[in-house]
Amino acid sequence: MAWLCERLRLGFRGRPAKTDPAAYAYRIHWLAQARTWTPARRAEVLAPLRRLTSSPGFRAAEGGRIHELPELDSLKHAGASLAELQTVLEALLAAPADLGGDHGR
């Protein structure tokens, strides 16, 4: 778990001083969600999420819920939230399987 925390830059004793509180909250929320998903589900969400976050219309800095990702759910999400979900999914993808990640599976 330490490896994953470091990868997500969460540290062991709470959020680092330079982390935006909203981004930290999104990251914690998505980590709790994504850890319950199978590796296949994570991959199913990550691929279209990467396409969305790299598209010209994506607005990561805005808090309004304007982005849809049908592979995730039927809700609209804030760009900042989806950017943190991508961070979490990429960290889990790179994390060793014995630490709850998908690397090596």
Summary of the structure (lengths in Angstrom):
residues: 105
radius of gyration: 13.5
end to end distance: 17.1
largest distance: 37.4
contacts: 283
relative contact order: 0.19
helix: 52%
strand: 9%
